[in-house]
């Protein structure tokens, strides 16, 4: 980890350089399970995973934003021989790995980032924040639901993030009309099961439910609710 750069939000961060330092060898076997014919691999799976990590670290909502960031330097640091096309990246994320695979890989990736930060004395997820982001659904989507606050048919992406790094720890996607309060404790439980030890929990007032106050207090968290 020589030359390590602290990725805290108040520090100018070279996210690509930070990700390039991560040793992804512990995930090699897991990544290759998603390839039927590993000998035909065009781009190194570890490089594709670093690209996924950049998307998370930068908070890009769209792959087009990520694609624009891939200059020659970034391509080399992430471990590619040449820049993967937009279509290749989309297929890797949405078809080859898929939602369930991404969740598994994301969990393992966050553990590696946590270990890398710990070597520099940085405790990840000491303070975590819970929020929901709306995602507008197409008119024909029957699984979405109308949300009166956003005045649209949508889904809500409920997520817990590390307040220091801005990285998503875990998430749940639900129709826009489902009560937010029920999702906080399952996300908190998974965060702790993944080995994180938060001390402060900051919640949006949409999660202001009796159990979301009581359980964190019993666990010894400092709880802050944003009105």
VOROGU-760022 format. One record per residue (C-alpha): residue number from 0; x, y, z. Coordinates in Angstrom, 2 decimals. Example, Ala and Ser with C-alpha at 12.3 -4.5 7.8 and 13.67 -1.06 7.14 Angstrom:
! VOROGU-760022
{n = 0	u = 12.30	v = -4.50	w = 7.80}
{n = 1	u = 13.67	v = -1.06	w = 7.14}
! end
This chain:
! VOROGU-760022
{n = 0	u = 0.00	v = 0.00	w = 0.00}
{n = 1	u = 2.98	v = 2.33	w = -0.56}
{n = 2	u = 1.82	v = 5.70	w = -1.85}
{n = 3	u = -1.63	v = 5.23	w = -0.32}
{n = 4	u = -4.05	v = 8.18	w = -0.58}
{n = 5	u = -6.69	v = 8.73	w = 2.13}
{n = 6	u = -10.08	v = 8.65	w = 0.32}
{n = 7	u = -11.92	v = 10.80	w = 2.89}
{n = 8	u = -14.34	v = 13.34	w = 1.31}
{n = 9	u = -12.40	v = 16.33	w = 2.68}
{n = 10	u = -9.23	v = 15.18	w = 0.90}
{n = 11	u = -8.52	v = 15.54	w = -2.80}
{n = 12	u = -8.84	v = 11.95	w = -3.94}
{n = 13	u = -7.43	v = 10.10	w = -6.90}
{n = 14	u = -10.05	v = 7.34	w = -6.82}
{n = 15	u = -8.48	v = 5.39	w = -9.67}
{n = 16	u = -5.09	v = 5.34	w = -7.93}
{n = 17	u = -6.69	v = 4.27	w = -4.65}
{n = 18	u = -8.55	v = 1.38	w = -6.30}
{n = 19	u = -5.41	v = 0.32	w = -8.19}
{n = 20	u = -3.71	v = -0.38	w = -4.84}
{n = 21	u = -6.34	v = -2.92	w = -3.76}
{n = 22	u = -5.23	v = -6.55	w = -3.80}
{n = 23	u = -8.18	v = -8.34	w = -5.43}
{n = 24	u = -6.55	v = -11.77	w = -5.53}
{n = 25	u = -8.83	v = -13.05	w = -2.71}
{n = 26	u = -11.79	v = -12.52	w = -5.09}
{n = 27	u = -10.23	v = -14.14	w = -8.17}
{n = 28	u = -11.92	v = -17.52	w = -7.67}
{n = 29	u = -15.29	v = -15.88	w = -6.99}
{n = 30	u = -15.05	v = -13.71	w = -10.12}
{n = 31	u = -14.21	v = -16.63	w = -12.40}
{n = 32	u = -17.34	v = -18.48	w = -11.33}
{n = 33	u = -19.27	v = -16.07	w = -13.54}
{n = 34	u = -17.40	v = -17.22	w = -16.68}
{n = 35	u = -18.41	v = -20.44	w = -18.42}
{n = 36	u = -15.23	v = -20.48	w = -20.52}
{n = 37	u = -12.50	v = -18.66	w = -18.54}
{n = 38	u = -9.94	v = -19.17	w = -21.32}
{n = 39	u = -12.00	v = -16.83	w = -23.52}
{n = 40	u = -11.87	v = -13.91	w = -21.07}
{n = 41	u = -11.25	v = -10.70	w = -23.04}
{n = 42	u = -10.75	v = -8.31	w = -20.12}
{n = 43	u = -9.27	v = -9.37	w = -16.73}
{n = 44	u = -12.14	v = -9.95	w = -14.25}
{n = 45	u = -10.14	v = -8.07	w = -11.60}
{n = 46	u = -9.96	v = -5.04	w = -13.89}
{n = 47	u = -13.72	v = -5.18	w = -14.45}
{n = 48	u = -14.22	v = -5.35	w = -10.68}
{n = 49	u = -11.98	v = -2.32	w = -10.19}
{n = 50	u = -14.16	v = -0.52	w = -12.71}
{n = 51	u = -17.23	v = -1.46	w = -10.65}
{n = 52	u = -15.42	v = -0.17	w = -7.56}
{n = 53	u = -14.74	v = 3.17	w = -9.30}
{n = 54	u = -18.44	v = 3.48	w = -10.08}
{n = 55	u = -19.24	v = 2.98	w = -6.39}
{n = 56	u = -16.48	v = 5.26	w = -5.12}
{n = 57	u = -17.42	v = 8.07	w = -7.49}
{n = 58	u = -21.16	v = 7.56	w = -6.99}
{n = 59	u = -21.90	v = 7.41	w = -10.72}
{n = 60	u = -25.56	v = 6.63	w = -11.38}
{n = 61	u = -25.03	v = 6.05	w = -15.10}
{n = 62	u = -22.41	v = 4.02	w = -16.93}
{n = 63	u = -22.00	v = 6.87	w = -19.41}
{n = 64	u = -20.42	v = 8.92	w = -16.59}
{n = 65	u = -18.04	v = 6.08	w = -15.84}
{n = 66	u = -17.19	v = 5.63	w = -19.52}
{n = 67	u = -16.16	v = 9.29	w = -19.85}
{n = 68	u = -13.77	v = 8.89	w = -16.91}
{n = 69	u = -11.78	v = 6.09	w = -18.56}
{n = 70	u = -8.80	v = 7.86	w = -20.08}
{n = 71	u = -5.59	v = 6.01	w = -21.02}
{n = 72	u = -4.11	v = 6.43	w = -17.53}
{n = 73	u = -7.20	v = 5.07	w = -15.79}
{n = 74	u = -7.39	v = 2.11	w = -18.18}
{n = 75	u = -3.78	v = 1.16	w = -17.39}
{n = 76	u = -4.07	v = 1.62	w = -13.61}
{n = 77	u = -7.23	v = -0.49	w = -13.43}
{n = 78	u = -5.47	v = -3.37	w = -15.18}
{n = 79	u = -6.89	v = -3.27	w = -18.72}
{n = 80	u = -4.83	v = -3.71	w = -21.89}
{n = 81	u = -7.29	v = -1.47	w = -23.69}
{n = 82	u = -10.50	v = 0.39	w = -22.83}
{n = 83	u = -13.61	v = -1.84	w = -22.65}
{n = 84	u = -16.58	v = -0.61	w = -24.64}
{n = 85	u = -19.71	v = 0.76	w = -22.99}
{n = 86	u = -21.61	v = -2.32	w = -24.22}
{n = 87	u = -19.03	v = -4.68	w = -22.69}
{n = 88	u = -19.22	v = -2.98	w = -19.28}
{n = 89	u = -23.04	v = -2.94	w = -19.37}
{n = 90	u = -23.16	v = -6.66	w = -20.23}
{n = 91	u = -20.65	v = -7.53	w = -17.48}
{n = 92	u = -22.65	v = -5.70	w = -14.82}
{n = 93	u = -26.19	v = -6.57	w = -15.90}
{n = 94	u = -25.91	v = -9.96	w = -17.60}
{n = 95	u = -22.73	v = -11.77	w = -16.64}
{n = 96	u = -22.76	v = -10.79	w = -12.96}
{n = 97	u = -26.38	v = -9.67	w = -12.52}
{n = 98	u = -28.06	v = -8.15	w = -9.44}
{n = 99	u = -27.49	v = -11.11	w = -7.10}
{n = 100	u = -23.88	v = -11.51	w = -8.15}
{n = 101	u = -23.24	v = -7.80	w = -7.73}
{n = 102	u = -24.56	v = -7.94	w = -4.19}
{n = 103	u = -22.19	v = -10.79	w = -3.31}
{n = 104	u = -19.22	v = -9.12	w = -5.00}
{n = 105	u = -20.06	v = -5.73	w = -3.49}
{n = 106	u = -20.00	v = -7.21	w = 0.01}
{n = 107	u = -16.58	v = -8.79	w = -0.53}
{n = 108	u = -15.24	v = -5.64	w = -2.18}
{n = 109	u = -16.29	v = -3.49	w = 0.78}
{n = 110	u = -14.44	v = -5.88	w = 3.10}
{n = 111	u = -11.25	v = -5.43	w = 1.07}
{n = 112	u = -11.63	v = -1.63	w = 1.10}
{n = 113	u = -12.25	v = -1.77	w = 4.84}
{n = 114	u = -9.02	v = -3.76	w = 5.34}
{n = 115	u = -7.05	v = -1.38	w = 3.12}
{n = 116	u = -8.28	v = 1.63	w = 5.11}
{n = 117	u = -7.60	v = -0.12	w = 8.43}
{n = 118	u = -3.90	v = -0.48	w = 7.56}
{n = 119	u = -3.79	v = 3.33	w = 7.51}
{n = 120	u = -5.67	v = 3.67	w = 10.78}
{n = 121	u = -8.97	v = 4.64	w = 9.12}
{n = 122	u = -12.10	v = 2.96	w = 10.48}
{n = 123	u = -14.70	v = 2.58	w = 7.75}
{n = 124	u = -18.40	v = 2.87	w = 8.66}
{n = 125	u = -17.79	v = 4.35	w = 12.11}
{n = 126	u = -20.60	v = 6.74	w = 11.23}
{n = 127	u = -23.25	v = 5.49	w = 8.82}
{n = 128	u = -26.19	v = 7.26	w = 7.22}
{n = 129	u = -29.51	v = 5.93	w = 5.93}
{n = 130	u = -31.40	v = 7.49	w = 3.07}
{n = 131	u = -33.65	v = 6.67	w = 0.11}
{n = 132	u = -33.18	v = 7.70	w = -3.51}
{n = 133	u = -36.14	v = 7.67	w = -5.91}
{n = 134	u = -35.83	v = 6.11	w = -9.36}
{n = 135	u = -38.59	v = 6.95	w = -11.83}
{n = 136	u = -40.16	v = 3.90	w = -13.45}
{n = 137	u = -41.45	v = 3.63	w = -17.02}
{n = 138	u = -45.28	v = 3.82	w = -17.35}
{n = 139	u = -45.60	v = 0.12	w = -18.25}
{n = 140	u = -43.69	v = -1.08	w = -15.16}
{n = 141	u = -46.32	v = -2.85	w = -13.06}
{n = 142	u = -44.04	v = -3.46	w = -10.06}
{n = 143	u = -43.38	v = 0.23	w = -9.38}
{n = 144	u = -45.80	v = 2.38	w = -7.39}
{n = 145	u = -46.87	v = 6.01	w = -7.11}
{n = 146	u = -45.10	v = 8.09	w = -4.48}
{n = 147	u = -47.01	v = 11.19	w = -3.36}
{n = 148	u = -43.90	v = 13.03	w = -2.19}
{n = 149	u = -42.09	v = 12.73	w = -5.52}
{n = 150	u = -45.37	v = 12.76	w = -7.49}
{n = 151	u = -44.34	v = 9.92	w = -9.78}
{n = 152	u = -44.40	v = 6.17	w = -10.23}
{n = 153	u = -41.05	v = 5.04	w = -8.94}
{n = 154	u = -38.89	v = 2.72	w = -6.91}
{n = 155	u = -37.01	v = 3.77	w = -3.80}
{n = 156	u = -33.41	v = 2.68	w = -3.33}
{n = 157	u = -32.91	v = 2.42	w = 0.42}
{n = 158	u = -29.23	v = 2.37	w = 1.33}
{n = 159	u = -26.77	v = 2.70	w = 4.16}
{n = 160	u = -23.54	v = 4.53	w = 3.42}
{n = 161	u = -20.27	v = 5.10	w = 5.23}
{n = 162	u = -20.39	v = 8.80	w = 6.12}
{n = 163	u = -16.59	v = 9.14	w = 5.87}
{n = 164	u = -16.05	v = 7.62	w = 2.43}
{n = 165	u = -19.53	v = 7.93	w = 0.91}
{n = 166	u = -19.45	v = 4.24	w = -0.05}
{n = 167	u = -22.68	v = 2.24	w = -0.08}
{n = 168	u = -22.59	v = -0.56	w = 2.51}
{n = 169	u = -25.81	v = -2.28	w = 1.42}
{n = 170	u = -29.14	v = -1.51	w = -0.14}
{n = 171	u = -32.75	v = -2.60	w = -0.72}
{n = 172	u = -34.92	v = -1.63	w = -3.70}
{n = 173	u = -38.68	v = -1.38	w = -3.10}
{n = 174	u = -41.76	v = 0.11	w = -4.83}
{n = 175	u = -42.25	v = 3.81	w = -4.14}
{n = 176	u = -45.26	v = 3.38	w = -1.84}
{n = 177	u = -43.75	v = 0.91	w = 0.65}
{n = 178	u = -43.16	v = 2.27	w = 4.16}
{n = 179	u = -39.49	v = 3.15	w = 4.50}
{n = 180	u = -39.32	v = 2.32	w = 8.22}
{n = 181	u = -39.23	v = -1.45	w = 7.75}
{n = 182	u = -35.95	v = -1.47	w = 5.81}
{n = 183	u = -33.56	v = 0.18	w = 8.22}
{n = 184	u = -33.03	v = -2.65	w = 10.70}
{n = 185	u = -32.42	v = -5.37	w = 8.05}
{n = 186	u = -29.81	v = -3.12	w = 6.39}
{n = 187	u = -28.22	v = -2.34	w = 9.75}
{n = 188	u = -28.12	v = -6.04	w = 10.67}
{n = 189	u = -26.42	v = -6.92	w = 7.38}
{n = 190	u = -23.89	v = -4.13	w = 7.83}
{n = 191	u = -22.93	v = -5.54	w = 11.22}
{n = 192	u = -22.91	v = -9.11	w = 9.88}
{n = 193	u = -20.42	v = -7.97	w = 7.22}
{n = 194	u = -18.01	v = -7.00	w = 9.99}
{n = 195	u = -18.61	v = -3.26	w = 10.28}
{n = 196	u = -18.93	v = -1.71	w = 13.73}
{n = 197	u = -20.79	v = 1.61	w = 13.49}
{n = 198	u = -20.97	v = 3.95	w = 16.46}
{n = 199	u = -23.19	v = 6.71	w = 15.04}
{n = 200	u = -26.32	v = 6.21	w = 12.94}
{n = 201	u = -27.78	v = 9.18	w = 11.01}
{n = 202	u = -31.27	v = 8.60	w = 9.56}
{n = 203	u = -33.60	v = 10.50	w = 7.28}
{n = 204	u = -36.93	v = 11.19	w = 9.05}
{n = 205	u = -38.62	v = 8.72	w = 6.68}
{n = 206	u = -37.11	v = 6.00	w = 8.87}
{n = 207	u = -38.50	v = 7.50	w = 12.08}
{n = 208	u = -40.13	v = 4.33	w = 13.42}
{n = 209	u = -40.27	v = 3.17	w = 17.04}
{n = 210	u = -38.08	v = 0.11	w = 16.42}
{n = 211	u = -35.56	v = 2.17	w = 14.47}
{n = 212	u = -35.11	v = 4.31	w = 17.57}
{n = 213	u = -35.24	v = 1.55	w = 20.17}
{n = 214	u = -32.96	v = -1.13	w = 18.67}
{n = 215	u = -30.00	v = 1.17	w = 17.83}
{n = 216	u = -30.25	v = 2.67	w = 21.34}
{n = 217	u = -30.16	v = -0.81	w = 22.86}
{n = 218	u = -27.09	v = -1.60	w = 20.75}
{n = 219	u = -25.34	v = 1.51	w = 22.06}
{n = 220	u = -25.39	v = 3.60	w = 18.86}
{n = 221	u = -25.62	v = 7.35	w = 18.94}
{n = 222	u = -28.75	v = 8.00	w = 16.87}
{n = 223	u = -29.40	v = 11.19	w = 14.91}
{n = 224	u = -32.61	v = 11.75	w = 12.89}
{n = 225	u = -32.69	v = 14.51	w = 10.28}
{n = 226	u = -36.03	v = 16.34	w = 10.28}
! end
